[in-house]
């Protein structure tokens, strides 16, 4: 799935992922390929993007995530 992680100033990450782990308001959760459409708030924690050959971690202070048609947009 396509992933974009954005801040007000810049793009932190653009690429593809197999699994993304988020620090959600009600606990951590994962999004995988063909996930149902959703919007969720995020809290301070580690956002982890896993692709076939690497894992990238971001320390975030909160934000929002939108999942729609195998595209994930994260605003932090």
Rosetta blueprint (number, residue, H / E / L):
1 X L
2 X E
3 X E
4 X E
5 X E
6 X E
7 X L
8 X L
9 X L
10 X L
11 X E
12 X E
13 X E
14 X E
15 X E
16 X E
17 X L
18 X L
19 X E
20 X E
21 X E
22 X E
23 X E
24 X E
25 X L
26 X L
27 X E
28 X E
29 X E
30 X E
31 X E
32 X E
33 X L
34 X L
35 X L
36 X L
37 X L
38 X E
39 X E
40 X E
41 X E
42 X E
43 X E
44 X E
45 X E
46 X E
47 X E
48 X E
49 X E
50 X E
51 X L
52 X L
53 X L
54 X L
55 X E
56 X E
57 X E
58 X E
59 X E
60 X E
61 X E
62 X E
63 X E
64 X E
65 X E
66 X E
67 X E
68 X E
69 X L
70 X L
71 X E
72 X E
73 X E
74 X E
75 X E
76 X L
